Amino acid sequence: MPIHEKSLIRPENIKTHDELVIDGIDVSGHWSTFIESRVISDYNEALQEEISALPGGENIHRCFQCGSCTNSCTVNALNSEFNPRHWIYLIRLGMEEELLRDKDILWQCVSCNKCTYACPRDVAPEGVMKAASHWLELKGHTPKSPSTLFDTVFTDQVMETGLIEESRTIRGFFGLTNQSLTQGWLIEMVKRMIRHLPIEMLMKMGLATILRPKTKNWDAARDAMREYTAEQHALHAKALKLDQVTPKENN
Amino acid sequence: MSDEREKYKNVAYYPGCALEGTGHAYNKSTKAIGKALDLGLEEVKNWNCCGAMEVKNIDPKLQTYLSSRVMSIASNEMDHDVVMAPCNGCYHNLKKAEYELENDQEAVEVVDQISNKAGHETYKAGEIETIHALDWIKKAVGEEELEKKIKGGLKGLKVANYYGCMYTRPRNIYPEKDQGEGSESTLKPHYMDDLLAVAGADNVEFPLKTACCGGAHTLSDSDTSTKLVLNILMAAEASGAEVIATECPTCHTGLEMHQIRAEKMFGKKTNVKIVYFTQLLGMALGLSKRKVGLQENISDSYALMKEKGIA
């Protein structure tokens, strides 16, 4: 069955009848399974355009549905619902409602780039996954995913200091996502980590958390990057029409 | 040939953030083998983070800028032709920035604009060559010379060579790979295999050389990462490996962390040890376990190396 007809055979669309006769022909039972007829009228015609306006989504229009991305996908091997080919198809057709069914797993792409490696059309599906995840968040369909929260904590720190001091990033992320720093496996790891660590290394790591290492003369770079990011955010908001208030709401 | 070797004997060194933290043993052992092989590493002055995966996800061109600044300093301020990055993430990002600046005019403009405001010279494509620590040993020393310097060796230690994602993918940012004999393969990389074979390791046939460890979501989607790492650990054990050799601090720490997590959360215990390839190479060159920071790994391979009579 072609991938775009997947929605037709969902359990709620499959009909069997215990006793049904049509034009004198008995169509009862399992041998005469019907698929509910349906009309799609709620296409979002701007969907592909919006997602291709976000970083990573630029080449989505090139896809010819060969399926190499899904076939090579690391996450698909763990969860068959994670299906880049299917989502690219839905986006290109504007089937927003169908796409939203998978909104809570779409962010789980691990960026291994196997899809981008395999893609014969340079769609860069890994980028499309990022663009689609950001689209879901910007449109308010999902809260910021744990991945986006981590990216934000990390990027803020790089912009601020030019460097990453890992324990600060981890503390920031765990705080933001209400995760405990005293989970069993984490304690076990820290125990094994410090068991043989030389004293000077421990001192250095401890000092780094207090002193906060920083790239020298970084402020100008920080400001330039902040400025650029603000410009980009405004452009994205415009492309997704987040900046427009409809006249009705305005009145 | 010797001129070609000379070019790689003194290179700019970009350790990156992870090698100052969780990957410190990789930093230590990389410097130690450089010294043992008479190679010069000059650390990039006042470097910054390459942007890693996270900044790319927020905005790819910011990552291009961050990586370009590192290359600009190494090339314009330190006059180097080659920069070596042992971390797969840094290596990948510098290569990616190089590719973008070669092929995307918009990226060139954004990088120029930010560089001007930040007050340093704009990096231009082609000014410096980025290499990985594996390329470094291959190009500056080569198997033949390396063999002469091996003292003690790895005594048939069974090794699964694990390269990870970012060393080979996507293919377009690595134009020098897949160029026939002598070049690295993106489908079945072999540089680490080659070097460790010379050092006396018994490389096992390992099918997951370039599988993903889930490093991008190691904290944001830990269960996925644990499952991916467990695949790698179990495949290595099934291949008969005693250790997994790594070449990336994110992969290395990910394997160590999720080995513990798999045991604690899923009850799946694996015994294969995780060691940086630079640590193995260092010990094969006669450096002590301490010199290559073996005891600093979370995965404790000390007893195994002792039993094997390595270093």
Interface residues (C-beta under 8 A of the other chain):
Chain A: P55 G56 T74 V75 L78 Q108 V110 S111 C112 N113 K114 T116 Y117 A124 G127 K130 S145 P146 S147 T148 L149 F150 D151 T152 F154 T155 V158 G162 L163 I164 E165 E166 S167 I170 F173 F174 T177 G184 W185 E188 M189 R192 M193 R195 H196 L197 P198 M201 M205 A208 P213 T215 K216 N217 W218 A220 A221 D223 A224 M225 E227 Y228 T229 Q232
Chain B: C17 A18 E20 G21 T22 H24 N46 W47 N48 C49 G51 A52 M53 E54 V55 N57 I58 D59 P60 K61 L62 Y65 L66 R69 V110 Q113 I114 K117 A118 G119 C165 M166 T168 R169 P170 R171 T186 A211 C212 G214 G215 A216 H217 L219 S220 D221 T224 S225 K227 L228 E256 M257 I260 R261 K264 M265 Q295 E296 I298 D300 Y302
